[in-house]
Amino acid sequence: MLKMVALACFTLAPASLLIVAQAPDPAGHSAAPGAMTGMVKSFDPGKSIDVEINGVSRKFDLSKTDTLYNINPEVKPGSNVTIVETTDNTGKKSITIDLAPARKG
């Protein structure tokens, strides 16, 4: 009897893991870990971009040579964007600003 219960548990465990793995993110975020989302307040290509993130304005100086900026050409004031900041092994900082995926609902 104990062997049958153990066999049933081992059989059902992988199926329950698949169901849990497919569950949507409860916070509704589909961006990369460490990504921020916000709305572009102003954008002066090659000079600066100002993004409001959670009610706080964050201005990026695009003229800085120590940071690589990759900005989607469709980004404009009023766009909802996702910002991902990374630093490579040599310490070079990269910031990617892309249009945020449309929210469902």
C-alpha positions as MATLAB code, in Angstrom:
seq = 'MLKMVALACFTLAPASLLIVAQAPDPAGHSAAPGAMTGMVKSFDPGKSIDVEINGVSRKFDLSKTDTLYNINPEVKPGSNVTIVETTDNTGKKSITIDLAPARKG';
ca = [
       0.000    0.000    0.000;
       2.792    2.406    0.907;
       4.510    1.657   -2.389;
       1.321    2.568   -4.285;
       1.030    5.908   -2.461;
       4.691    6.694   -3.126;
       4.275    5.747   -6.795;
       1.232    8.034   -7.086;
       3.147   10.921   -5.495;
       6.119   10.471   -7.815;
       3.797   10.269  -10.813;
       1.821   13.426   -9.970;
       4.756   15.597   -8.797;
       6.163   16.386  -12.307;
       2.684   17.275  -13.587;
       2.124   19.733  -10.741;
       5.519   21.351  -11.419;
       4.536   21.952  -15.040;
       1.323   23.650  -13.945;
       3.162   25.907  -11.478;
       5.863   26.746  -14.035;
       3.225   28.003  -16.478;
       1.460   30.248  -13.985;
       1.583   33.946  -14.967;
       3.694   36.400  -13.007;
       1.408   37.601  -10.195;
       2.807   41.123  -10.406;
       1.976   41.267  -14.113;
       5.555   42.069  -15.134;
       7.009   40.413  -18.206;
      10.240   42.414  -18.305;
      13.712   41.147  -17.542;
      14.860   40.895  -13.934;
      16.011   44.309  -12.758;
      14.028   46.072  -15.468;
      12.120   49.268  -14.710;
       9.049   50.560  -16.487;
       7.965   54.148  -16.821;
       6.687   56.875  -19.110;
       8.877   59.175  -21.183;
       8.370   62.781  -20.091;
      10.859   64.359  -22.513;
      13.344   63.109  -25.083;
      16.062   65.078  -26.868;
      17.870   62.485  -29.041;
      21.602   62.403  -28.416;
      21.263   64.680  -25.393;
      18.845   63.430  -22.723;
      15.748   61.426  -21.937;
      13.571   61.948  -18.859;
      11.487   58.982  -17.703;
       8.999   58.964  -14.822;
       9.313   55.699  -12.893;
       6.834   55.112  -10.059;
       6.169   58.841   -9.788;
       9.876   59.757   -9.679;
      11.589   61.516  -12.579;
      14.845   59.915  -13.752;
      16.921   61.809  -16.305;
      19.525   60.018  -18.426;
      22.395   62.018  -19.946;
      22.777   60.484  -23.408;
      25.987   62.387  -24.096;
      27.946   60.400  -21.480;
      30.692   58.422  -23.202;
      31.117   55.908  -20.380;
      27.622   54.483  -20.957;
      26.237   52.775  -24.065;
      22.593   53.703  -24.735;
      20.376   51.570  -26.959;
      17.049   53.370  -27.487;
      14.237   52.079  -29.681;
      13.722   54.635  -32.486;
       9.964   54.591  -31.831;
      10.396   55.975  -28.298;
       8.908   59.469  -27.885;
       7.373   61.570  -25.094;
       4.325   59.777  -23.721;
       5.687   56.297  -24.569;
       5.590   53.624  -21.903;
       9.076   52.129  -21.826;
      11.095   49.379  -20.207;
      14.601   50.280  -19.048;
      17.251   47.621  -18.501;
      20.642   48.564  -17.074;
      23.554   46.140  -17.312;
      27.275   46.239  -16.625;
      29.654   43.918  -18.469;
      32.770   42.207  -17.055;
      34.941   45.212  -17.931;
      32.675   47.620  -16.046;
      31.098   49.170  -19.174;
      27.511   50.196  -18.437;
      24.731   49.672  -21.004;
      21.191   51.010  -20.809;
      18.473   49.725  -23.126;
      15.252   51.719  -23.415;
      12.527   49.960  -25.386;
       8.769   50.269  -25.761;
       7.033   48.444  -22.944;
       4.743   45.563  -23.892;
       1.073   46.522  -23.947;
      -0.724   45.663  -20.732;
      -3.532   43.147  -20.895;
      -6.791   43.832  -19.248;
];
